[in-house]
């Protein structure tokens, strides 16, 4: 975690990196809702997490051996060479906080400004530039506005963007349908150490714990292959977000076969998670809701 004082205090327009081939918001089916409408207004009955043993050691053709050949924990070079990064996950509940309450006097932005994470992944975030602007953070962060209301922002003075992208992961069940779900990723080079972080932001499918229309194992497989196909050997990996899946769900348990779950929140039954091979420094920070229906959560990792 770098010193925030390295960032210029000069007021500028927030830098925003647009993802390639960003999909348009799809039209709603007859009688349905817009695909970009976040969860919160429809039936929210969760599927009970399945506690049955997971059979086998591989999801489809992705064995743990194949995974670890490419997604290995970076070798530590000693405490003096370690980079610490404070990562934040935050579901902003945009339809309510910014739609119904017009931003609540910038409450979410104030929360972010007080936390000053090195990098953040936001879900239900229709306009990351607004979040940064209302917190006076335009000159501090570079933002990537992703598909399906995903967004990443990182401290410009600490990190340099190497590559970024996204992948469709799942589709909501008909019982609580809002559309498709994705992962958004960014490869970031630490300016001082040249170490590279592969940062992944995800908002999972509904109903909660269902894994979407094709189930938890398929959703987990799609997340893992998105990482495997884009990460480079030696990258540190952090996967976080609102998975719409609790710790006992098939989605989370299949992910845990490949990448450790480092921490989880408690809001809405515990659907916000961090996954990483990197060592976590200290405890999970619960920063409060900032007007959302989820807690903003921060975890610091070393690599």
N, C-alpha and C positions, 0 to 999 in steps of 0.2 A: 504494500500500500504506500504509494508515493505521497510526498508532501504536496498538499493542495496549493501551497503558495507558489508553485512553479507555474501555475496557470495565470495567464494575463487577466487583469481586471478590466481591460478595455471593453466597452460595450460594443458588441457586433451582432450581426444576425446569426442565429444558430446555424452551424454547418450541418446539412442533412444529406446523407448519402442515400440515393434512391436505389432499391434493389432492381436487378435486371428483370425484365419481363414481369413486372408486378401484375398480378391478376386483377381484373376489375371485380367489383362487388357484384355477385350474381343476383339476378332477379329472384324474388321469392316464388315458390310454387303457389298455385291457387289456394287461397285461404291461409297461406303460411306467413312467415315473417322474413324480413330481409336477412340474407346470409351474414351480413356484418353486424346484425343486432346481437349484442352480447347476452350470455345467459343471465337470467334473473327475473324474467317476466313470465316464464312458462312453467309447466309442471316440473318440479325438481325432485321427484322421487328417485333416490339413489338405489343402485343395485347393491345387494349385500356382498361384501368382499368374499371371495372364495378362498377357503383355507385348505383346500385339498392340495396334496403334494404336486409339485410341478414335475412331470415326467420328462426324462431325457436331460441332456446337458447342452443342447443346441436349439436355437430357434431357426426353423427351416434349415438353410445351408450355412448359417453363420455360427460356426463352432466357437467356443471360448478360445481355442488355440489360434484360430484365424484372427479373431478380434485382437488378441494380445500381441500378435506379431506387429500390428499396426498402431494399436492404441495402448502403448505401454506407458507406465508411470515414468515421467522424466527423472533422470538420474540427478540426485542432489549433489551440489558442488560445495556443500558446507554452509553453515549458517550465514557467513559473511556475504555469500553470493545469492542468497535466497531473495526472491521477489515476493512480496505480500500484496494481494489484491483483495479489496473489499467488494464483494459482489452483492447486488440487491435484486430481489424479485418482488414485483408489485403488480397485482391486478387492480386496475384503476376503476373498474365498474363504470365505464364511460357513459353509458346510457343514463345512469342516475346522477353521478357526480357532475358530469359536464352537460348532459342533456336536460335533466330535470332541475338541477340546482346551479346551472351556469358556472360550474367550477368551484362553488363554495368558497369564494374569495381566495382562490389559489391554495387551498389547504394541502393538496397533494404535493404541489410544487414546494411549498414551505417545508414539508417533511423531507423531501429529497435534498433540498438545500441544507437542511440541518445535518443530514446523514453524510453527504458528500461521498458516495461510493466511487470506487475507481471505475466500475462498469455496472450497468444495470440492464435487466431484461424486464420489459413491461408487457402486460397482457391487457386486452380490452382498452387499448390506447390508440385512439383514432388520429391523434396529432401530437407526436412527441415534441415538436417544436414549441407548441403552446405550453406544454408542461415545463420545458426548460425556460422559456421566456418569462413565464409568470413567477419563476423562482430566481430570476436574475442570473441564469446559468448559461446564457447564450455563448459566452466567450470561453466557457470552461469545458463544455462537452461537444463532441461530434455525435450526431444521431443517425441511425439507420431506420427509416420507417419501413416496416415489413408488411407482408400480406396478412389478411385476416386480423387486423388491429394488433399485430405484434410490433414491438419496437425495441431497439437496442441503443444505448447511449454510453459513450466511454470518454474518459478524460483525455482531451486532445494532447495535453502536454506530456502525458505518460505513455500513451499507446498510439501506434500507427497501424492503420488498416492495411492488411495484406490481401485479403479476399473475403467475400461475403456471399451468402446465398440463402435459399430456402427450399423446402420440399413439402409437398402435401403428404399428410400422415394418416388421416382418418376422416370419417364423416359421422356426424351425430346420428344417433338412433332416431327413428320417426317419432317416438314418444316425446322427445324434447329436441326438436330439430331447429338448429340455427345455421347449419352449413358445414363446410369443410374445415379441417384443422391442420395446422402446419408446425414445422420447426423452422426457426430462423437462426442462422449461424454467422459468426464472424471470426476470422483468424486475425489476431492482433499481435503485433510485435511490440514488446516493451522497449521503449526508446533507450533506456539506460543500460539494460542488460542484454538486449537482443533476444531474450527468450520469447517464445510464441505461445499464446493462449488461444485455444479453440473454444469459443464461448457459444453456448446453444440455449436458445430461449424457446419455450413451448407452452402452448395453451391446449389442453387436452379435450377430447370429445365428450359429449353428454350421451346418455345419462351418466351421472357420477358412478364410477367403478365399472361401467359397462365395457370400456375400451372402444365405444362406438359401434358402428354396424358390423364390423368384422372381428370385434372382440379384442381383449387386452393383449394376447400374444402377438397378433398382427400389428397392433399399434406400437408395441415395444420393438418389434422387428424393424418397422419402418423408421423409428427414431434411431435405433442403433446403426442401421445401414446408412442413414443420412450422415451420421458421425464418421463411420468407418470409411465411406467413400470420399470424404472431403478433408479429413484430418491428415496431418503429416507426422511421421515418426518423430518423437521428441516433443511434440506439442503437449502442453498441459491442457486438460479438458475439464470444463465446468458445464454441466447441464442443469438448468433450473427452470422454474415456471409454476404455473397453475395447471396441474396434470388432470384435474377433475377425476382424480383417482387417489384413494387412500392407501395407507401402507399395506393393507392386506389384499389389495386388488391384484388381479392377474397382470395388469400393466406394470405396476411397480415391482412386483416380485420377479417378473421376467427381466426387467431392467437391472435389478440387483444381482442377477447372475453374472452380469458383464461389467457393471460399474457400481461401486458402493454408493449407497444412499448416505450422504453425510449429515443431513439435517432435514427436519420437516416442521411445518407450522401446525397450528391447531385450528385455524378458522375453517368453518364449513366442513368440519369433520377431519381436517388435516389433509388437504389436497395440494398444498404448496410444498415443493421439495427442492433440495439441492442434491445432485449426484456428482461425485468426483473421486478420482484416485488421489488427488492432492491432499496434503495434510491440512486439516482445519485448525486455525489458530483461535483459541478461546471458544466462547459459546455463541450459539445463534442469537442474534439481536432481533427482538421484536420491536419495531419502531412505531407501532400503532397503525391505525387505519387511514389517517389523513382524510377521512370522509368517504372512503371506499367501504365495501363489505368484506374485503380481505385485509389482512395485516401486511404491511411492507416488512420484509424480512431481509436481514443482511448477515452474510457469513464471510469471514476472512480466510483466505487460503494461501499457502506458501508453496513455492516451487522454484 
